[in-house]
Amino acid sequence: MSMADRDGVIWLDGEMVPWRDAKTHVLTHTLHYGLGCFEGVRAYHTENGPAIFRLKEHTDRLFRSAHILNMKMPFTKEELNEAQCAAVRENNLDEAYLRPMVFLGSEGMGLRADNLKVHAMVAAWSWPSYMSPEAKELGIKVRTSSYTRHHVNITMCKAKANGNYINSMLALNEAISGGAEEALLLDNEGYVAEGSGENIFIVRDGVLHTPELTSCLEGITRATILDFARDMGLEVRERRITRD
Ligand SMILES: Cc1ncc(COP(=O)(O)O)c(C=O)c1O
């Protein structure tokens, strides 16, 4: 089923619109140059109804991304939080993937366009598993990518920016076409950075290791895992990791 052809509603610029009507023009600036930012958020089933995992942290990161990219947010954090709750609620979802995105409109074209409106949207739908359900039990085959992860001075690595994902898609497509399920991206000095869409951890001799925050995304799951580990009294080391 096409993502565009579904029942339900999408929050777009402050109002709920029918799913199939949540459209934007082909001259939308972000579509051409990739300057936009987004989040990937999950709501999980609980006995008390769906619960959005770390909603505040995701919205905070979305606003930080917009700030880093110099996009003036047209809504408050509270409005974006409420939009995400409403997207789950009004689509009658018990568990959901949520995709808030902030993008530049079609008011102008070219890199010098200075009249661009900042738009925001939130969609929510059921997307049970990012990889195959068996992957959690069996593990996955990961291949070190021939693509280097972004360098901090090439793009803004702390922003979850649309355009940054060209790098992820190239790496993932390469890994999949080579028979693996995920790519391991190294930074420009050859140290482990992250996967195409997730941070990476190693547990070795009771110590949890993860790459420091340079070229990898400041993951919310990463922060949560580090919190859990510290709560459990597990030693955590954020450091450079080599592929071997
Ligand atoms: C490149 C990349 N790294 C890491 C992550 C993990 O981030 P989070 O735990 O906030 O979902 C993501 C998630 O989308 C990602 O795209």
The ligand as an SDF file (V2000), in Angstrom:
LIG
                    3D

 16 16  0  0  0  0  0  0  0  0999 V2000
   21.6820    7.8610   11.6790 C   0  0  0  0  0  0  0  0  0  0  0  0
   20.9690    7.5320   12.9360 C   0  0  0  0  0  0  0  0  0  0  0  0
   21.6800    7.2880   14.0400 N   0  0  0  0  0  0  0  0  0  0  0  0
   21.0850    6.9740   15.1960 C   0  0  0  0  0  0  0  0  0  0  0  0
   19.7140    6.8980   15.2940 C   0  0  0  0  0  0  0  0  0  0  0  0
   19.0790    6.5340   16.5950 C   0  0  0  0  0  0  0  0  0  0  0  0
   18.4030    7.6300   17.1040 O   0  0  0  0  0  0  0  0  0  0  0  0
   17.2220    7.4750   18.1320 P   0  0  0  0  0  0  0  0  0  0  0  0
   17.6780    6.5390   19.1740 O   0  0  0  0  0  0  0  0  0  0  0  0
   17.0150    8.8530   18.6400 O   0  0  0  0  0  0  0  0  0  0  0  0
   16.0590    6.9570   17.3840 O   0  0  0  0  0  0  0  0  0  0  0  0
   18.9270    7.1560   14.1800 C   0  0  0  0  0  0  0  0  0  0  0  0
   17.4860    7.0840   14.2890 C   0  0  0  0  0  0  0  0  0  0  0  0
   16.7240    7.4280   13.4790 O   0  0  0  0  0  0  0  0  0  0  0  0
   19.5660    7.4850   12.9690 C   0  0  0  0  0  0  0  0  0  0  0  0
   18.8560    7.7260   11.8660 O   0  0  0  0  0  0  0  0  0  0  0  0
  1  2  1  0
  2  3  1  0
  2 15  2  0
  3  4  2  0
  4  5  1  0
  5  6  1  0
  5 12  2  0
  6  7  1  0
  7  8  1  0
  8  9  2  0
  8 10  1  0
  8 11  1  0
 12 13  1  0
 12 15  1  0
 13 14  2  0
 15 16  1  0
M  END
$$$$
